């Protein structure tokens, strides 16, 4: 494979990976934009979406439905399940601590993450569940690189959802209310904005994005398990910090950039080090980036723009 084709392949792989990070990072950044809260349970919402999706596929596998229909049904079941879970978390765990010191909701978020993961282990058992191939497996050639149809689907769905979110935040009444609440909740309340409804809507939208991301991740790797949300959630948080947490466009840029860094780092630095820092160690690159950003530019690449906090 020529050097340019290898580079193109790594870039495409990085975009696929980064688009998933971006979807999850948007959930982090929306919640932070309004509540100044890092919702560390968000990765577990992704996991629940994947587990609900694979459960639906397993239940309907003998019905003779085509693969794409099963995938749509899996996503259709995962989204309301994750929204209900996220709204429950917000109402029970976060709302009572809304005016508490910052450390209290942070510790609560970590605790909620552990609780959800443990409950998922009890419900779905510790063993990984195989996520079957629902799409054709014949690779699609793009220049000198190849992508599986499921990877193309990940890119397309992620792009549509990110564009839809930007339109919602910037062009709709709910989006204006979200931006107003993010800028000044008290004044927004005086203007008739119901802060509790806006915050609930923010959690619901973030959960829907995470649900889709969870099904896409399980589909991409053909596996789902109770602990699968921790690392993607942590990396998505890294992506949000990298782009500028609280900034929607920054979350997208941070996610894509982090995916590219991981893919190129695993491919090229792995070759330089004789495989010592190859694909099995690609998590290193994400957290090196997180440390570097926090030390050198805590506000992220694009900074935190109040107008986009939603």
BELRA-V260256 format. One record per residue. N is the residue number from 1. PHI is phi in whole degrees, -180 to 180 (NA if undefined). Layout:
n-><N	N>
phi-><PHI	PHI>
This chain:
n-><1	2	3	4	5	6	7	8	9	10	11	12	13	14	15	16	17	18	19	20	21	22	23	24	25	26	27	28	29	30	31	32	33	34	35	36	37	38	39	40	41	42	43	44	45	46	47	48	49	50	51	52	53	54	55	56	57	58	59	60	61	62	63	64	65	66	67	68	69	70	71	72	73	74	75	76	77	78	79	80	81	82	83	84	85	86	87	88	89	90	91	92	93	94	95	96	97	98	99	100	101	102	103	104	105	106	107	108	109	110	111	112	113	114	115	116	117	118	119	120	121	122	123	124	125	126	127	128	129	130	131	132	133	134	135	136	137	138	139	140	141	142	143	144	145	146	147	148	149	150	151	152	153	154	155	156	157	158	159	160	161	162	163	164	165	166	167	168	169	170	171	172	173	174	175	176	177	178	179	180	181	182	183	184	185	186	187	188	189	190	191	192	193	194	195	196	197	198	199	200	201	202	203	204	205	206	207	208	209	210	211	212	213	214	215	216	217	218	219	220	221	222	223	224	225	226	227	228	229	230	231	232	233	234	235	236	237	238	239	240	241	242	243	244	245	246	247	248	249	250	251	252	253	254	255	256	257	258	259	260	261	262	263	264	265	266	267	268	269	270	271	272	273	274	275	276	277	278	279	280	281	282	283	284	285	286	287	288	289	290	291	292	293	294	295	296	297	298	299	300	301	302	303	304	305	306	307	308	309	310>
phi-><NA	-60	-59	-65	-66	-64	-62	-62	-62	-66	-65	-64	-61	-66	-68	-62	-63	-67	-67	-69	-57	-65	-60	-73	-61	-62	-64	-61	-73	-66	-65	-64	-60	-96	-104	57	-122	-91	-85	-70	-83	-65	-63	-73	-64	-56	-61	-63	-60	-65	-68	-64	-61	-69	-66	-63	-64	-64	-70	-102	-60	-92	-84	78	-77	-67	-55	-59	-66	-61	-65	-63	-65	-62	-65	-63	-83	-68	-62	-65	-63	-70	-63	-61	-63	-66	-65	-64	-60	-62	-72	-89	-99	-102	-61	-64	-105	-61	-109	-80	-55	-57	-68	-63	-66	-64	-65	-61	-61	-64	-63	-61	-58	-65	-62	-63	-63	-67	-63	-65	-64	-70	-72	-103	71	-71	-70	-61	-110	-74	-97	-70	-72	-106	-119	-56	-104	-65	-68	-106	-88	-124	63	-97	-107	-131	-133	-76	-54	-67	-72	-64	-63	-59	-62	-67	-64	-62	-63	-65	-70	-68	-65	-62	-65	-62	-64	-62	-71	-98	-124	-116	-64	-61	-62	-63	-65	-65	-67	-66	-65	-65	-74	-159	-58	-66	-68	-60	-65	-66	-87	97	-84	-85	-63	-63	-67	-65	-65	-62	-64	-64	-62	-65	-66	-60	-66	-62	-62	-66	-62	-64	-60	-63	-65	-66	-64	-63	-65	-67	-100	59	-157	-140	-155	-65	-101	-72	-87	-66	-67	-59	-65	-67	-69	-65	-62	-60	-64	-64	-67	-61	-79	120	-64	98	-115	-63	-62	-64	-64	-66	-62	-62	-63	-65	-66	-65	-61	-66	-62	-63	-67	-69	-65	-65	-77	-91	-67	-61	-67	-63	-92	67	90	-63	-114	-87	-62	-71	-117	-68	-61	-57	-64	-62	-82	-64	-62	-59	-62	-63	-66	-64	-81	-92	-147	-59	-81	86	-62	-99	72	-107	-102	-58	-65	-100	-73	-164>
